[in-house]
Amino acid sequence: MKWTSILAIYTLFWVLSAFFVMPFHVRTTHEVGGELVPGQAESAPHEFRPARIALWTTLVASVLFGLYYGNYVYAWVSVETFDLTNW
């Protein structure tokens, strides 16, 4: 596999993982006992930590990409696994 393909697929896993990671470890202002700023949604996070989200996203994406690449190299699950024509 070319390095550009690896980079593109890893980037896709990273973006997808960001959507998985964002809802976790989020506390609203109400949950931490703070006061809402006028105009603030009640569901808005009290503190936004992009570095923490990026770290967790990188970890999750690396694990998922590692599984993907392992399957690419060792063919754990192949197209023949899903061949439904041989009944």
Buried (B, 14 or more C-beta within 10 A) or exposed (E): EEEEEBEEBBEBBBEBBBEEBEEEEBEBBEEEEEEEEEEEEEEBBBEEEEEEBEEBBBEBBBEBBEEBBEEEEEEEEEEEEEEEEEE
